[in-house]
Amino acid sequence: MKTILVIIGLVAVLAAVYYFGFYKKGKINDRDGDYIPDEVEDAVEDAKETVKEVKRRAKRVKQEVKDVVEAAKEVVDQAGDVAAAAKGKPRRGRKPRKSNKKK
């Protein structure tokens, strides 16, 4: 029982030192009067902005990786056609367009 009273007493003393020693004397800035130091509020706001930027960048990276994977698959498909062309086989891919130029 005594330890609980000692702990409660210490918490009360620390709260009093914080309130009267730092807050009332102006050593801790608090523009909006919510007893949360402005430095803490600013740090939380900066962290929120950083998280938002990281999420945006991660989304863009994911999109780019998807594009790269699709392009790599296309390269693999085309590499087989190049090997076949080197062996002399007929073209399997898209047929060349005929030009409509008049001679």
C-alpha angles and dihedrals in degrees: 000000000000092000091055091052091048091051092048089048092051092049090050092050092048091049090050092049090049094047101040100025101046111010102044093042091054098243089125113052117222114170097177099040098236094127091246112118115246091233090061093047091049092049091051091049091050090049091052091051091048092051090050091051093047091051091050092050093046090053091052092047090051090053092049093048089052090052091049092050091051091049091048090053090052091050091052090051092049093046089064090054091052091052090050091050090052089055090053099251119147120266115275100180132078114326117242115256119251113237119235094212115138117230 
